[in-house]
Amino acid sequence: MKIPLAMALLLAVAATAAAFNVTEELQKEPDYSEFNDLLTKSGLASDVNTRNSITVAVIPNSKIDQLRGSLGQTATEKQLIDIIRVHIFLTYINPAVKNEDQQITSLYQTTGKAPGQDGTANLTNTKAGLDIVMSGSNTTIVKSVKQIGYNLSIVEVDKPLTPNGVLPQAPTPAPPPGTVPAPAPVPVAPAPILAPAPGLAAATPASTRSPGSASDQSSASRILASTLLLGSSIVGFALLW
């Protein structure tokens, strides 16, 4: 009896999905129980089990404790889960064979939360071994833990990957009181000085002139001289008379 194509595809997918169980494999390795616990409780293990070709870079329990301590109280459980996503790569890596330098994509990159390409890594051969280099962070594959065909690769790394954009940024401290400079005063343009219109000074009434000006003193002198001259003329005329 021929099996319909759609059913055959479903059986093939089911067979592939049942090819491995990352949780069960890690349960055989007590050194990674903390990592396995995070992988299972977050639901990431189910995602891993549906992949055809994937690498899980596990972190020993001692390094998980160090990671929690370095994060302190600022990191949430979701951010810790994002760090676990960073350690799951959508390609098969076997450190026992020759690996070409290449760019690999992490599960964190697929979430859309990674700034730019911060969720991708460069797989690089160095004297120390096979390095995984991400933005602002790097780690070295220490050993192979489990290889299942070309579907699942579990490798141990020497330290956690913490690329840019995953860990919370420390808040910028506020400046102490009194250190904030006052805003610079806005310069005020001086009022323009308008020149008097031609002939305005001549038309100005005498009552508006300031007392003691040079022109007023000159006029008073002329009036006094004229008065004295007139008085002396009258006196002289009277004597002749």
FIDREN-806372 format. One line per 2 residues: for each residue x, y, z of N, C-alpha, C. Coordinates in Angstrom, 1 decimal. Example, Ala and Ser with C-alpha at 12.3 -4.5 7.8 and 13.67 -1.06 7.14 Angstrom:
BEGIN
13.2:-5.7:7.8:12.3:-4.5:7.8:13.2:-3.3:7.8 ~ 12.8:-2.2:7.1:13.7:-1.1:7.1:12.9:0.0:7.9
This chain:
BEGIN
0.9:-1.2:0.0:0.0:0.0:0.0:0.9:1.2:0.0 ~ 0.6:2.1:-0.9:1.3:3.4:-1.0:0.9:4.4:0.1
1.9:5.0:0.7:1.7:6.0:1.7:1.6:7.3:1.0 ~ 0.5:8.1:1.3:0.4:9.4:0.7:1.6:10.3:1.0
1.9:11.2:0.1:3.1:12.0:0.2:3.1:12.9:1.5 ~ 1.9:13.5:1.8:1.8:14.3:3.0:2.1:13.5:4.3
1.5:12.3:4.3:1.8:11.4:5.5:3.2:11.0:5.6 ~ 3.8:10.8:4.4:5.2:10.4:4.4:6.1:11.5:5.0
5.7:12.8:4.6:6.5:13.9:5.1:6.3:14.1:6.6 ~ 5.1:13.8:7.1:4.9:13.9:8.5:5.7:12.9:9.3
5.7:11.7:8.8:6.5:10.6:9.4:8.0:10.9:9.4 ~ 8.4:11.5:8.3:9.8:11.9:8.2:10.2:13.0:9.3
9.3:14.0:9.4:9.5:15.0:10.4:9.5:14.4:11.8 ~ 8.5:13.5:12.1:8.4:12.9:13.4:9.6:12.1:13.7
10.1:11.4:12.7:11.3:10.6:12.9:12.5:11.5:13.2 ~ 12.6:12.6:12.5:13.7:13.5:12.7:13.6:14.1:14.1
12.4:14.5:14.5:12.2:15.2:15.8:12.5:14.2:16.9 ~ 12.2:12.9:16.7:12.5:11.9:17.7:13.9:11.4:17.7
14.7:12.0:16.8:16.1:11.5:16.7:16.9:11.7:17.9 ~ 16.6:12.7:18.7:17.4:13.0:19.9:16.5:13.8:20.9
16.9:13.8:22.1:16.3:14.6:23.2:17.4:15.2:24.0 ~ 17.6:16.5:23.8:18.7:17.2:24.4:18.6:17.2:26.0
17.4:17.2:26.5:17.2:17.1:28.0:17.7:15.8:28.5 ~ 17.3:14.7:27.8:17.8:13.4:28.3:19.3:13.2:28.2
19.9:13.8:27.1:21.3:13.7:26.9:22.1:14.4:28.1 ~ 21.5:15.6:28.4:22.2:16.4:29.5:22.0:15.8:30.9
20.9:15.1:31.0:20.6:14.4:32.3:21.7:13.4:32.7 ~ 22.4:12.9:31.6:23.5:12.0:31.9:24.8:12.7:32.3
24.8:14.0:32.2:26.0:14.8:32.5:25.6:15.8:33.7 ~ 25.9:15.4:34.9:25.5:16.2:36.1:26.2:17.5:36.2
27.3:17.7:35.5:28.1:18.9:35.5:27.3:20.1:34.8 ~ 26.3:19.7:34.0:25.5:20.7:33.3:24.1:20.7:33.7
23.8:20.3:34.9:22.4:20.3:35.4:21.8:21.7:35.5 ~ 22.5:22.7:35.9:22.0:24.1:35.9:21.6:24.5:34.5
22.5:24.3:33.6:22.2:24.7:32.2:21.0:23.9:31.7 ~ 20.9:22.6:32.0:19.8:21.8:31.5:18.5:22.2:32.1
18.5:22.6:33.4:17.3:23.1:34.0:16.8:24.4:33.4 ~ 17.7:25.3:33.1:17.3:26.5:32.4:16.7:26.2:30.9
17.4:25.3:30.3:17.0:24.9:28.9:15.6:24.3:28.9 ~ 15.3:23.5:29.9:14.0:22.8:30.0:12.9:23.7:30.4
13.1:24.4:31.5:12.0:25.3:32.1:11.7:26.4:31.1 ~ 12.6:26.8:30.3:12.3:27.9:29.4:11.6:27.5:28.1
11.6:26.2:27.9:11.0:25.6:26.7:11.9:25.6:25.5 ~ 13.2:26.0:25.7:14.2:26.0:24.7:14.5:24.6:24.3
14.4:23.6:25.2:14.8:22.2:24.9:13.9:21.7:23.8 ~ 12.6:22.0:23.8:11.6:21.6:22.8:12.0:22.2:21.5
12.4:23.4:21.5:12.9:24.0:20.2:14.1:23.3:19.6 ~ 15.0:23.0:20.5:16.3:22.3:20.1:15.9:21.0:19.5
15.0:20.3:20.1:14.7:18.9:19.7:14.0:18.9:18.3 ~ 13.5:20.0:17.8:12.8:20.0:16.5:13.8:20.4:15.4
15.0:20.7:15.7:16.0:21.1:14.7:16.7:19.9:14.1 ~ 17.1:20.1:12.9:17.8:19.0:12.2:19.3:19.0:12.4
19.8:20.2:12.5:21.3:20.4:12.6:21.5:21.6:13.6 ~ 22.0:21.3:14.8:22.1:22.3:15.8:23.2:22.0:16.8
23.8:23.0:17.4:24.9:22.9:18.4:24.5:23.6:19.6 ~ 24.6:22.9:20.8:24.4:23.5:22.1:25.7:23.6:22.8
26.1:24.8:23.1:27.4:25.1:23.8:27.0:25.2:25.3 ~ 27.2:24.2:26.0:26.8:24.1:27.4:27.9:24.8:28.3
27.4:25.3:29.5:28.2:26.0:30.5:28.2:25.1:31.7 ~ 29.3:24.8:32.3:29.3:24.0:33.6:28.6:24.8:34.7
28.2:24.0:35.7:27.4:24.6:36.8:28.2:25.7:37.5 ~ 29.5:25.5:37.7:30.3:26.6:38.3:30.3:27.9:37.6
30.3:27.8:36.2:30.3:29.0:35.4:28.9:29.7:35.4 ~ 27.8:28.8:35.6:26.5:29.4:35.7:26.4:30.2:36.9
26.9:29.7:38.0:26.9:30.4:39.3:27.6:31.7:39.2 ~ 28.8:31.7:38.5:29.5:32.9:38.3:28.7:33.9:37.5
28.0:33.4:36.5:27.2:34.3:35.6:26.1:34.9:36.4 ~ 25.4:34.2:37.3:24.4:34.7:38.1:25.0:35.8:39.0
26.1:35.5:39.6:26.7:36.5:40.5:27.2:37.7:39.8 ~ 27.7:37.6:38.6:28.1:38.8:37.9:26.9:39.7:37.4
25.8:39.0:37.2:24.6:39.8:36.8:24.0:40.5:38.0 ~ 24.1:39.9:39.2:23.5:40.6:40.4:22.0:40.7:40.3
21.5:41.8:40.9:20.1:41.9:41.0:19.5:42.6:39.7 ~ 20.3:43.1:38.8:19.8:43.9:37.7:19.3:43.0:36.6
19.7:41.7:36.5:19.2:40.9:35.4:17.9:40.1:35.8 ~ 17.1:39.9:34.8:15.8:39.2:35.0:16.1:37.8:34.6
15.1:36.9:34.9:15.2:35.5:34.4:15.1:35.4:32.9 ~ 14.3:36.4:32.3:14.2:36.4:30.8:15.6:36.7:30.2
16.3:37.6:30.8:17.7:37.9:30.2:18.6:36.8:30.4 ~ 18.5:36.0:31.5:19.3:34.8:31.6:19.0:33.8:30.6
17.7:33.7:30.3:17.2:32.7:29.2:17.8:33.2:27.9 ~ 17.8:34.5:27.6:18.4:35.0:26.4:19.9:34.6:26.3
20.6:34.6:27.4:22.0:34.2:27.4:22.1:32.7:27.0 ~ 21.1:31.9:27.4:21.1:30.5:27.0:20.8:30.4:25.5
20.0:31.3:25.0:19.7:31.3:23.5:21.0:31.6:22.7 ~ 21.8:32.5:23.3:23.1:32.8:22.7:24.0:31.6:22.5
23.8:30.6:23.3:24.7:29.4:23.3:24.1:28.3:22.4 ~ 23.0:28.5:21.7:22.5:27.5:20.8:22.6:28.0:19.4
23.4:27.3:18.6:23.7:27.7:17.2:23.0:26.8:16.2 ~ 22.6:27.4:15.1:21.8:26.7:14.1:22.7:26.1:13.1
23.7:25.4:13.5:24.6:24.7:12.6:25.3:23.6:13.4 ~ 25.8:22.6:12.8:26.4:21.4:13.4:27.9:21.7:13.5
28.4:21.7:14.8:29.8:21.9:15.0:30.4:20.7:15.7 ~ 31.4:20.0:15.1:32.1:18.9:15.7:33.5:19.3:15.9
34.0:19.7:17.1:35.3:20.1:17.3:36.4:19.1:17.1 ~ 36.0:17.8:16.9:37.0:16.8:16.6:37.4:16.7:15.2
36.7:17.4:14.3:37.1:17.5:12.9:37.4:18.9:12.5 ~ 38.0:19.0:11.3:38.4:20.4:10.9:37.2:21.2:10.6
37.2:22.4:11.1:36.1:23.3:10.9:36.7:24.6:10.2 ~ 36.0:25.0:9.1:36.4:26.2:8.4:35.9:27.4:9.2
36.7:28.5:9.1:36.2:29.7:9.7:34.9:30.2:9.0 ~ 33.9:30.5:9.8:32.6:30.8:9.3:31.8:31.6:10.2
30.7:32.2:9.7:29.8:32.9:10.6:28.6:32.0:10.9 ~ 28.2:32.0:12.1:27.2:31.1:12.6:26.1:31.9:13.3
24.9:31.5:13.2:23.7:32.2:13.8:23.2:31.5:15.1 ~ 23.0:32.3:16.1:22.5:31.8:17.3:21.0:31.8:17.4
20.4:31.1:18.3:18.9:31.1:18.4:18.5:32.5:18.9 ~ 19.3:33.2:19.6:19.0:34.6:20.1:18.8:35.5:18.9
19.5:35.4:17.8:19.4:36.2:16.6:18.0:36.0:16.0 ~ 17.4:34.8:16.1:16.1:34.6:15.5:14.9:35.2:16.2
15.2:35.7:17.5:14.1:36.3:18.3:13.8:37.7:17.8 ~ 14.7:38.4:17.0:14.6:39.7:16.6:14.9:40.8:17.7
15.4:40.3:18.8:15.8:41.2:19.9:17.2:41.6:19.8 ~ 18.0:40.9:19.1:19.5:41.2:19.0:19.7:42.5:18.2
20.4:43.5:18.8:20.7:44.7:18.0:21.6:44.4:16.8 ~ 21.1:44.7:15.6:21.9:44.4:14.4:22.2:42.9:14.3
23.5:42.6:14.2:24.0:41.2:14.1:24.6:40.7:15.4 ~ 24.2:41.3:16.5:24.9:40.9:17.8:24.6:39.5:18.2
23.6:38.9:17.5:23.2:37.5:17.8:23.9:36.5:16.9 ~ 24.8:36.9:16.1:25.6:36.0:15.2:27.1:36.0:15.8
27.8:34.9:15.4:29.1:34.7:15.9:30.1:34.3:14.8 ~ 31.3:34.5:15.0:32.4:33.9:14.1:33.0:32.7:14.7
33.0:31.6:14.0:33.7:30.4:14.4:35.1:30.5:13.8 ~ 36.1:30.5:14.7:37.5:30.8:14.3:38.4:29.8:14.9
39.3:29.3:14.1:40.4:28.4:14.5:41.5:29.2:15.1 ~ 41.9:28.9:16.3:43.1:29.6:16.9:44.0:28.5:17.6
45.1:29.0:18.1:46.1:28.1:18.8:45.4:27.5:20.0 ~ 44.5:28.2:20.6:43.9:27.7:21.8:42.8:26.7:21.5
42.3:26.7:20.3:41.3:25.7:19.9:40.3:26.4:19.0 ~ 39.0:26.0:19.1:38.0:26.5:18.3:37.2:27.6:19.0
37.4:28.9:18.6:36.8:30.0:19.3:35.4:30.4:18.7 ~ 34.5:30.8:19.6:33.3:31.4:19.1:33.3:32.9:19.5
33.3:33.8:18.6:33.5:35.2:18.8:32.3:36.0:18.5 ~ 31.7:36.7:19.4:30.5:37.5:19.2:30.9:39.0:19.6
29.9:39.9:19.4:30.2:41.3:19.6:30.4:41.5:21.1 ~ 31.7:41.9:21.4:32.0:42.2:22.8:32.2:41.0:23.7
32.3:39.8:23.1:32.4:38.6:24.0:33.0:37.4:23.1 ~ 33.7:36.5:23.8:34.2:35.3:23.1:34.4:34.2:24.0
34.4:33.0:23.5:34.6:31.8:24.3:35.3:30.7:23.5 ~ 35.8:29.7:24.1:36.6:28.6:23.4:35.9:27.3:23.7
35.7:26.5:22.7:35.1:25.2:22.9:36.2:24.3:23.6 ~ 35.9:23.8:24.7:36.8:23.0:25.5:36.8:21.5:25.1
35.6:20.9:24.9:35.5:19.5:24.5:34.2:19.2:23.9 ~ 34.1:18.1:23.2:32.8:17.6:22.8:32.1:16.7:23.9
30.9:17.0:24.1:30.2:16.3:25.2:29.3:15.1:24.5 ~ 28.6:15.4:23.4:27.8:14.4:22.8:27.6:14.8:21.3
27.8:13.8:20.4:27.5:14.0:19.0:26.5:12.9:18.6 ~ 25.4:13.4:18.0:24.4:12.5:17.5:24.3:12.7:16.0
24.9:11.8:15.2:24.9:12.0:13.8:25.4:13.3:13.4 ~ 24.6:13.9:12.4:24.9:15.3:12.1:23.8:16.2:12.5
23.0:15.7:13.5:21.8:16.5:14.0:22.1:17.3:15.2 ~ 22.7:16.7:16.2:22.9:17.4:17.5:24.3:17.3:17.9
24.9:18.4:18.3:26.2:18.5:18.8:26.2:19.3:20.1 ~ 26.7:18.6:21.2:26.7:19.3:22.5:28.2:19.5:22.8
28.6:20.7:23.0:30.0:21.0:23.3:30.1:21.9:24.6 ~ 31.2:21.8:25.3:31.4:22.6:26.5:32.3:23.8:26.1
32.0:25.0:26.7:32.8:26.2:26.4:33.3:26.6:27.8 ~ 34.4:27.3:27.7:35.2:27.7:28.9:34.6:28.8:29.7
33.7:29.6:29.1:33.1:30.7:29.8:31.8:31.1:29.0 ~ 30.9:31.8:29.7:29.6:32.2:29.0:29.9:33.3:28.0
29.0:33.3:27.0:29.0:34.4:26.0:28.0:35.4:26.4 ~ 28.5:36.6:26.5:27.6:37.8:26.9:27.7:38.9:25.9
27.2:38.7:24.7:27.4:39.8:23.7:26.7:41.1:24.0 ~ 27.0:42.1:23.3:26.4:43.4:23.5:24.9:43.3:23.3
24.2:44.1:24.1:22.7:44.1:23.9:21.9:43.1:24.7 ~ 22.6:42.1:25.3:21.9:41.0:26.0:21.8:41.4:27.5
22.9:41.8:28.1:22.9:42.1:29.5:22.4:43.5:29.7 ~ 21.8:43.7:30.9:21.3:45.1:31.2:22.4:46.0:31.4
22.2:47.2:30.9:23.2:48.3:31.0:23.1:49.0:32.4 ~ 24.2:49.3:33.0:24.2:50.0:34.3:23.6:51.4:34.0
22.7:51.9:34.9:22.1:53.2:34.7:23.2:54.3:34.9 ~ 23.1:55.4:34.2:24.1:56.5:34.3:23.8:57.2:35.6
24.7:57.4:36.5:24.5:58.0:37.8:24.1:59.5:37.6 ~ 23.2:60.0:38.4:22.8:61.4:38.3:23.9:62.3:38.9
24.2:63.4:38.4:25.2:64.3:38.9:24.8:64.8:40.3 ~ 25.8:65.0:41.2:25.5:65.5:42.6:24.9:66.8:42.5
24.1:67.2:43.5:23.5:68.5:43.5:24.5:69.7:43.4 ~ 24.1:70.7:42.7:25.0:71.8:42.6:26.0:71.7:41.5
26.1:70.6:40.8:27.1:70.5:39.8:26.6:70.7:38.4 ~ 25.3:70.9:38.3:24.7:71.2:37.0:24.9:72.6:36.7
25.6:73.0:35.6:25.8:74.4:35.3:24.5:75.1:35.0 ~ 24.4:76.4:35.5:23.2:77.2:35.2:23.2:77.6:33.7
22.1:77.7:33.1:22.0:78.1:31.7:22.6:79.5:31.5 ~ 23.3:79.7:30.4:23.9:81.0:30.1:22.8:82.0:29.9
23.0:83.2:30.4:22.0:84.3:30.2:21.9:84.6:28.7 ~ 20.7:84.9:28.3:20.5:85.3:26.9:20.8:86.7:26.7
21.8:87.1:25.8:22.2:88.5:25.6:21.0:89.3:25.1 ~ 20.9:90.5:25.7:19.9:91.4:25.3:20.5:92.6:24.5
20.0:92.7:23.3:20.6:93.8:22.4:20.2:95.2:22.9 ~ 21.2:96.1:22.9:20.8:97.5:23.4:19.8:98.2:22.5
19.0:99.0:23.1:18.0:99.7:22.3:18.7:100.7:21.4 ~ 18.3:100.8:20.1:18.9:101.7:19.2:18.7:103.2:19.6
19.7:104.0:19.4:19.7:105.4:19.6:19.3:106.1:18.4 ~ 18.2:106.8:18.4:17.7:107.4:17.2:18.2:108.9:17.1
18.7:109.3:16.0:19.2:110.7:15.8:18.0:111.6:15.7 ~ 18.1:112.8:16.3:17.0:113.7:16.1:16.8:114.2:14.7
15.6:114.4:14.3:15.3:114.9:13.0:15.9:116.3:12.8 ~ 16.3:116.6:11.5:16.8:117.9:11.2:15.9:119.0:11.6
16.4:120.1:12.3:15.6:121.2:12.7:14.9:121.0:14.0 ~ 14.9:119.8:14.6:14.2:119.5:15.8:14.7:120.4:17.0
16.0:120.5:17.1:16.6:121.3:18.2:16.2:122.7:18.2 ~ 16.1:123.3:17.0:15.7:124.7:16.8:14.3:124.9:17.2
13.4:123.9:17.0:12.0:124.0:17.3:11.7:123.7:18.7 ~ 12.6:123.3:19.5:12.3:122.9:20.8:12.1:124.1:21.7
11.0:124.2:22.4:10.7:125.4:23.3:11.7:125.6:24.3 ~ 11.9:126.8:24.7:12.9:127.1:25.7:12.6:126.5:27.0
11.3:126.3:27.3:10.9:125.7:28.6:11.4:124.3:28.7 ~ 11.6:123.6:27.6:12.1:122.2:27.7:13.5:122.1:27.8
14.3:123.2:27.6:15.7:123.1:27.7:16.2:123.0:29.1 ~ 17.2:122.3:29.3:17.7:122.1:30.6:18.4:123.4:31.1
18.1:123.8:32.4:18.7:125.0:32.9:20.2:124.9:33.0 ~ 20.8:126.1:32.8:22.3:126.1:33.0:23.0:125.7:31.7
22.3:125.6:30.6:23.0:125.2:29.4:23.8:126.4:28.9 ~ 24.7:126.2:28.0:25.6:127.2:27.5:24.8:128.3:26.7
23.8:127.8:25.9:23.0:128.8:25.1:22.2:129.7:26.1 ~ 21.6:129.2:27.2:20.8:130.0:28.1:21.7:131.0:28.8
22.9:130.6:29.2:23.9:131.6:29.8:24.2:132.7:28.9 ~ 24.5:132.4:27.6:24.8:133.4:26.6:23.7:134.4:26.5
22.5:133.9:26.4:21.3:134.8:26.2:21.2:135.7:27.5 ~ 21.3:135.2:28.7:21.2:136.0:29.9:22.3:137.1:29.9
23.5:136.8:29.5:24.5:137.8:29.4:24.2:138.9:28.5 ~ 23.6:138.6:27.3:23.3:139.6:26.4:22.2:140.5:26.9
21.2:139.9:27.6:20.1:140.7:28.1:20.6:141.7:29.2 ~ 21.5:141.2:30.1:22.0:142.0:31.2:22.8:143.2:30.6
23.6:142.9:29.6:24.4:143.9:29.0:23.5:145.0:28.4 ~ 22.5:144.6:27.7:21.6:145.5:27.1:20.9:146.4:28.1
20.5:145.8:29.3:19.8:146.5:30.4:20.8:147.5:31.0 ~ 22.0:147.2:31.2:23.0:148.1:31.8:23.2:149.3:30.8
23.3:149.0:29.5:23.5:150.1:28.6:22.4:151.0:28.5 ~ 21.1:150.4:28.6:20.0:151.3:28.5:19.9:152.2:29.8
20.2:151.6:30.9:20.2:152.3:32.2:21.2:153.5:32.2 ~ 22.4:153.2:31.7:23.4:154.3:31.7:23.0:155.4:30.7
22.3:155.0:29.6:21.9:156.0:28.6:20.8:156.9:29.3 ~ 19.9:156.3:30.0:18.8:157.1:30.7:19.4:158.1:31.7
20.4:157.6:32.5:21.0:158.4:33.5:21.8:159.6:32.9 ~ 22.5:159.3:31.7:23.2:160.4:31.1:22.3:161.4:30.5
21.2:161.0:29.9:20.2:161.9:29.4:19.6:162.8:30.5 ~ 19.4:162.2:31.6:18.8:163.0:32.7:19.8:164.1:33.2
21.0:163.8:33.3:22.0:164.8:33.7:22.1:165.9:32.7 ~ 22.0:165.6:31.4:22.1:166.7:30.4:20.8:167.5:30.5
19.8:166.9:30.9:18.6:167.7:30.9:18.6:168.7:32.0
